[in-house]
Amino acid sequence: MSWGPFHEQQIYNRRQDIHAVYGGQQQGGICTPSRHAVIIVFTGSSGEQHGYADGWSSEGVFRYFGEGQVGDMVFERGNRAIRDHLVDGKDLVVFQTRGREGVRFLGHFECAGYSIEAAPDREGNQRSAIVFELVPASSDEPVHDEEHRPDEVELDVDIAGLRARALGV
């Protein structure tokens, strides 16, 4: 599967292949280009030092921690953009940071909802963290990063139900 110029599981250069084309913030995990109808999300192990624990649930949902390194997370900037992307008519695409190798395109997703969970911030203090529930948008079959795929779990995701929940229908 692909989205725009990106093909799933392919490696890209974040600055040359993404920001040079779409613009947007070059630092952080949520990029909101002003001239394109897309929200670009970056996930990776470096976020763990800030209390982020992104990864696949046993239901085949990608749990993505919102932005905000200290204190409670709020629905501003990137967090609001992810939550409202369907209503705003914007696509949501996810890349996994692979260090010097670049970023791997995980696919085109939709935000099916979110939860507020207790999690440590960058300073080790407990806070309320926004955890988005992202589901693959292009098919009924989940697309997974093999490093984070749950072992021996039958994946059965009600995509239509999750989309309806995200839209508040």
C-alpha positions as CSV (number, residue, x, y, z in Angstrom):
1,M,0.0,0.0,0.0
2,S,1.1,3.6,-0.5
3,W,0.1,7.1,0.3
4,G,1.2,9.9,-2.0
5,P,4.9,9.3,-2.8
6,F,5.3,6.9,0.2
7,H,5.2,3.1,0.1
8,E,4.7,1.0,3.3
9,Q,7.8,-0.4,4.9
10,Q,10.1,1.8,2.7
11,I,12.8,3.9,4.3
12,Y,12.8,7.7,3.7
13,N,14.9,10.7,4.7
14,R,12.8,12.8,7.0
15,R,14.2,16.2,5.9
16,Q,14.6,15.5,2.2
17,D,11.7,13.3,1.4
18,I,9.1,14.6,3.8
19,H,9.8,18.2,5.0
20,A,11.2,19.4,1.7
21,V,8.0,18.3,0.0
22,Y,5.4,19.0,2.8
23,G,7.0,21.5,5.1
24,G,5.9,21.5,8.7
25,Q,7.8,21.1,12.0
26,Q,11.1,19.3,11.6
27,Q,11.4,18.4,15.3
28,G,9.1,16.5,17.5
29,G,6.6,13.7,16.8
30,I,3.7,15.5,15.2
31,C,4.1,17.5,12.0
32,T,1.2,19.7,10.8
33,P,2.1,21.2,7.4
34,S,0.0,24.3,6.8
35,R,-0.1,23.9,3.0
36,H,-1.1,20.3,2.8
37,A,-4.1,18.3,4.1
38,V,-2.0,15.9,6.1
39,I,-0.9,15.2,9.6
40,I,2.5,13.4,9.8
41,V,3.3,11.4,12.9
42,F,6.7,10.1,13.9
43,T,7.1,7.3,16.4
44,G,10.3,5.6,17.7
45,S,12.1,4.3,20.8
46,S,13.6,7.8,21.5
47,G,10.2,8.9,22.8
48,E,10.4,6.4,25.7
49,Q,12.8,8.8,27.6
50,H,9.9,11.3,27.6
51,G,7.3,8.8,28.9
52,Y,5.9,7.8,25.5
53,A,5.3,4.1,24.9
54,D,3.9,3.9,21.4
55,G,3.1,0.4,20.0
56,W,0.5,-2.1,18.8
57,S,-2.3,-3.3,21.1
58,S,-3.5,-6.9,21.0
59,E,-6.6,-5.7,19.1
60,G,-4.4,-4.4,16.2
61,V,-4.7,-0.7,17.1
62,F,-1.5,1.5,17.1
63,R,-1.4,3.3,20.4
64,Y,0.3,6.7,19.9
65,F,1.2,9.0,22.8
66,G,0.4,12.6,22.1
67,E,2.8,15.5,22.4
68,G,3.9,17.2,25.6
69,Q,7.0,16.3,27.5
70,V,6.2,17.9,30.9
71,G,2.9,18.1,32.7
72,D,-0.5,17.0,31.6
73,M,-1.1,16.7,27.8
74,V,-3.8,18.9,26.4
75,F,-5.7,19.1,23.1
76,E,-3.6,21.9,21.5
77,R,-1.5,22.0,18.4
78,G,-0.5,18.5,17.2
79,N,-2.8,16.6,19.7
80,R,-5.8,18.6,18.5
81,A,-4.7,18.0,14.9
82,I,-4.6,14.2,15.3
83,R,-7.9,14.1,17.2
84,D,-9.7,16.3,14.6
85,H,-8.0,15.1,11.4
86,L,-11.1,13.3,10.0
87,V,-13.4,16.3,10.7
88,D,-10.8,18.7,9.3
89,G,-10.5,16.5,6.1
90,K,-6.8,15.7,6.7
91,D,-5.0,12.4,6.1
92,L,-2.9,10.9,9.0
93,V,0.3,9.1,8.1
94,V,2.8,7.4,10.4
95,F,6.5,7.0,10.1
96,Q,8.8,5.1,12.5
97,T,12.2,6.7,13.2
98,R,15.0,4.3,12.5
99,G,18.0,6.3,13.7
100,R,20.6,7.1,11.1
101,E,18.8,4.8,8.7
102,G,15.9,7.3,8.3
103,V,12.2,6.8,8.8
104,R,10.1,3.9,7.8
105,F,6.6,4.5,6.4
106,L,4.1,2.5,8.4
107,G,1.0,3.7,6.5
108,H,-2.1,5.8,6.3
109,F,-4.1,5.7,9.5
110,E,-7.2,7.2,11.1
111,C,-7.7,8.2,14.7
112,A,-10.5,6.0,16.1
113,G,-10.4,7.5,19.5
114,Y,-8.2,8.2,22.5
115,S,-7.8,7.6,26.2
116,I,-6.3,9.6,29.0
117,E,-3.8,7.5,30.9
118,A,-1.4,8.1,33.8
119,A,2.2,8.1,32.5
120,P,5.5,9.6,33.6
121,D,6.7,12.9,32.0
122,R,10.3,13.7,31.0
123,E,11.0,14.6,34.6
124,G,9.6,11.4,36.0
125,N,6.4,13.0,37.5
126,Q,3.1,11.3,36.9
127,R,0.8,13.2,34.5
128,S,-2.3,12.7,32.3
129,A,-1.2,11.5,28.9
130,I,-3.3,11.4,25.7
131,V,-3.0,8.0,24.0
132,F,-4.5,8.0,20.5
133,E,-6.0,4.8,19.0
134,L,-4.9,4.7,15.4
135,V,-6.2,2.2,12.9
136,P,-5.0,1.5,9.3
137,A,-7.2,3.6,6.9
138,S,-6.5,1.8,3.6
139,S,-7.8,-1.7,4.4
140,D,-9.5,-4.0,6.9
141,E,-6.2,-5.8,7.5
142,P,-3.9,-4.1,10.1
143,V,-0.4,-3.1,8.9
144,H,2.2,-3.8,11.6
145,D,5.7,-3.0,12.4
146,E,7.0,-6.5,13.0
147,E,9.2,-5.3,16.0
148,H,6.0,-4.3,17.9
149,R,3.5,-7.0,16.7
150,P,2.0,-8.9,19.6
151,D,2.9,-12.6,19.6
152,E,0.3,-15.3,19.0
153,V,-2.7,-12.9,18.9
154,E,-5.6,-13.2,16.5
155,L,-6.2,-9.7,15.2
156,D,-9.9,-8.8,14.6
157,V,-10.5,-5.1,14.3
158,D,-13.9,-3.6,13.6
159,I,-12.6,-0.7,11.4
160,A,-16.1,0.6,10.6
161,G,-17.0,0.7,14.2
162,L,-13.8,2.5,15.2
163,R,-14.2,5.0,12.4
164,A,-17.8,5.7,13.5
165,R,-16.6,6.2,17.1
166,A,-13.9,8.6,15.9
167,L,-16.4,10.6,14.1
168,G,-18.8,10.6,17.0
169,V,-21.6,8.9,14.9
